[in-house]
């Protein structure tokens, strides 16, 4: 099957640094005008994360009706920590999926780097910070290796990363040994997924989020004005801030409730949450507000058009795989913090769930469309499925079947919406 990309949009260097979701929004108008424009985009097939958000709401209502434990404070916090690894891996994969590429080795990259990390600490006696730096350097090296063969040599990313998916599992066996397992005994690492911030810190985090969001929004408006690009009505900024404040306030309030089952109180936002949000913001800033991000979208739309417009396609592709592998190391860190151990199978089952998270969230497998937030929402949908089915004591096979069905449905929506919005698929 060959894929004909939709009509590419070459990046305009005069507005390169303006967020891509704001460019082409039309002249400034009322909220009603913007709402009608949004409806028109949906009718044309550009639904973004809307199906994933709808699925999240429907699944939450369904599991709430089927299990009395789903909406408890304890399970809400568990859902946050269970989703963290998948959110991070999904965001890592967005950088290569936007290019129309794939990295099937990202999960095993997370696993092998954590094997190196734990052996250096537990066996070689390295300081955990030094060992973690070595793990990140290994992730960068793996990404560099993939990027070289994909971007420079021209081997399909599916082939290169499938080879590494198999090969790195052998490396894990050589490092850990068959049946081997090492416990994670580093308090700072275990705290990422198993400790919480003080209640006051959760509210402080929300204030910081609101301040950063407001600052970013007004900065965008100032840059658009300087670039001569029309701004949307200021009312939308206040609506967005209001939604963040309302939803964030509810989340922080619930997580600050005592969810302990003993005399000791367990409350507060899990430490992993602000870490994920910080990386989400940084990655979104790069993709939405830098030339590098604009070039990734342009290459994903049509690589040849991007090359002819002067973009260094090889280098952008190369660095995207490096970013993906680096963020995969973070996902591996979250995973071992949650599990508390590292074995020779670490990360083996992660990558397909990471791809599923991105696709379910609305990131197009054809490249050129999607955002990091979409992958995060998709990861939450998959986490809700896993969490809810677990509360119902259904077998693991049902979890795989339901997740697979949701992935196929999301891929179908992606293909149909892309056709409706101007792309076409043809079969040789």
Secondary structure, DSSP 8 states (H G I E B T S, - for coil): -EEE--------TTSTTS-TTTTT--S---HHHHHHHHHHHHHTT--TTHHHHHHHHHHHHHHHHH-TTTTSHHHHHHHHHHHHHHHHHHHHHHHHHTTT---TTHHHHHHHHHHHHHHHHHTS---HHHHHHHHHHHHHHHHHHHHIIIIII---HHHHHHHHHHHHHHHHHHHH-TT-EEE---HHHHHHHH-B--HHHHHHHHHHHHHHHHHHHHHHHHHHHHHT-----HHHHHHHHHHHHHHHHHHHHHHTS---SSSS---S-BHHHHHHHHHHHHHHHHHHHSHHHHHHHHHHH-HHHHHHTT--HHHHHHHHHHHHHHHHHHHHHHHHHHHSEEETTTTTTHHHHHHHHHHHHT--TTSS---HHHHHHHHHHHHHHHHHHHHTT--HHHHHHHHHHHHHHHHHHHHHHHHHTT-EEE--
